Amino acid sequence: MSISNGVVAFGRETICYEVQFFTTRRTLGIEVHPNLRVLVRAPTDCDPSVIVAKVQQRAPWISKQLAAFQRFSPRTPPRQFVSGETHLYLGRQYRLKVSEGAVSSVKMRRGQLIVSTRSKAQPEQVKATLQRWYRQRAREVFGEVLDACFKPFAQRGHTHPRLAVKSMHTRWGSLSSSELITLNGNLIRAPKGCIEYVVVHELCHLEHKNHGPKFYRLLEQLMPDWVKRKRKLEEVLL
Ligand SMILES: [Zn+2]
């Protein structure tokens, strides 16, 4: 049994799927799993073009299934910003510790995020202090990731885009014109490998505006394990 991955575009969506080949199968089967995995079971001698065509044909159904699972997937409960609850930073869980201090600050120590506020800590103050810290960290970390990921694009003759960090509800990043890359501030909660995936994806749009085969060829060439990183991101932050 061998495994391969593929991608088809459906409207503005990208459907990533995994193919498993079975010597005992005679027909193609598509499954959508609650963890948002799309699995195609295929006979060993099945032609790749037949698989792509089948996934394309079933894309409306796959998309509907994925949307349903996304709606029902257990999300992290709303944060209360009190001591003891966990918060994510670069893919790691940190336990929040609220304390009083001379200045508002956030420190990381041995798996803890220690938030100090001047007056007796109210959850709203803790939230504001923590959000400010997340934004600062996001700007710094995303800037470093962008500089590192831009190197192959510099060699290809592109100009380094400016960076903006925003809170966005529906997307991880975007590239407007070729001068500005906007990243979702929430990404600071994801592992660095996932942030790199979003940045490289957006940078590939410097060369190809749409998600056509050329776009994916470039992405695949620059980041062969991008599907794994994308899945991880969805697993951590969806
Ligand atoms: Zn894109």
Residues whose N, C-alpha, C, O or C-beta is under 5 A from the ligand:
A	BS01	ZN	none
